[in-house]
């Protein structure tokens, strides 16, 4: 009888321990019919903590939730247009990010998938912006030539300045376009 009691107690303790450590998945936000759960936020927090090598505070968690909402809207928008990017581009960008990390062993399979998804969505969004606004990215070449002459820049430095100016314009277009399309989505935060 005492052996049976010990076994039952042991099984009960194991069950109780497993149950007490369970992770209840709750919805934190909804974008149209797509949900962002507390697990999505947990995974994002872990990803950012590894990338930035710092602990995320409560204010940071709120910002990450807002970023997840923004990323989901961009993902939905690019998926509507069936934009694709190559796995090679995604993997190259992933490898660039990983090689700069101090502790690569912290990258679990879930974090790798999360990071690659973020990279894929970012590349698709950038592609959308370039396609949509490529005719509006004109740079004042005369102004760049003048800067180049005054500062005696070589061709490589001149190209760097041109790319910086294009990227500035693309960022403005990206933010403006995002704010326009965001109004088309029903966002509910719980």
Secondary structure as UniProt FT lines:
FT   HELIX           2..20
FT   STRAND          27..31
FT   TURN            32..33
FT   STRAND          34..37
FT   HELIX           38..52
FT   HELIX           58..80
FT   TURN            81..82
FT   HELIX           87..99
FT   HELIX           104..106
FT   HELIX           109..133
FT   HELIX           134..136
FT   HELIX           141..151
FT   HELIX           155..182
FT   TURN            183..184
FT   STRAND          187..189
//
